[in-house]
Amino acid sequence: MNIALIAHDVKKEELVNLVIAYEKIFSQHSLFATGSTGQKIAEEAKLHVYKLKAGPLGGDQQIGALVAQNEIDAVIFLRDPLVALAHEPDVTALLRLCDVQCVPVATNIATAELLVKSLERHDLAWRNIVHRYRLERRSGTEG
Ligand SMILES: O=C(CO)COP(=O)(O)O
C-alpha cells in the first residue's frame, strides 16, 4: 500500500513516534510525505520515505494529485487544530480529494492508530481489488 504521512510542526513528534512504534507495519508499505515531515521520519525512524515539497510550498497539493490518481491508499495527516495556516486551502483540498476517492484519512493520533492497525489486518485489501478492476477496465477499452 502507498501511505501518505503529513504533520504540522506541533504534531511532527507525535507522527514520528507513531511511525517508530509501528515501524514493523510501516516498513511493509511505501511511504510518501511532505518535505519536512518526510525528512524527520527518514532521520528518526530510519525508514525510506518518498519526499515531496514542503507543505506550504505545494507538498499537500502534490499528495492531493497522487490521491486524485488513486495512487495513495491511506493518509495520516496530523493537523494543528489550533492555528490557521496560510496554505489552509491546500489542506482542505487534500482532505476533499480523500473523500472523492474514498481514501481513508486520519487527522488525529487516535484515528491514525486505528488506521495503522487496520493495515496490519489487511483491512484495506479491497483497494487492491479496486485498483486491479480499474486497470483491467482501462486495458479492455484500450484494446
Ligand atoms: O504544512 C504541512 C501540511 O499542511 C506539512 O508540511 P511539511 O511536512 O513540509 O512541514
The ligand as an SDF file (V2000), in Angstrom:
LIG
                    3D

 10  9  0  0  0  0  0  0  0  0999 V2000
    2.3980   22.0230    6.1470 O   0  0  0  0  0  0  0  0  0  0  0  0
    2.2720   20.8330    6.0880 C   0  0  0  0  0  0  0  0  0  0  0  0
    0.9820   20.2420    5.7230 C   0  0  0  0  0  0  0  0  0  0  0  0
   -0.0290   21.1980    5.5040 O   0  0  0  0  0  0  0  0  0  0  0  0
    3.3960   19.9180    6.3820 C   0  0  0  0  0  0  0  0  0  0  0  0
    4.4740   20.2340    5.5660 O   0  0  0  0  0  0  0  0  0  0  0  0
    5.9320   19.8250    5.9860 P   0  0  0  0  0  0  0  0  0  0  0  0
    5.9520   18.3480    6.1890 O   0  0  0  0  0  0  0  0  0  0  0  0
    6.8120   20.2270    4.8410 O   0  0  0  0  0  0  0  0  0  0  0  0
    6.2450   20.5860    7.2680 O   0  0  0  0  0  0  0  0  0  0  0  0
  1  2  2  0
  2  3  1  0
  2  5  1  0
  3  4  1  0
  5  6  1  0
  6  7  1  0
  7  8  2  0
  7  9  1  0
  7 10  1  0
M  END
$$$$
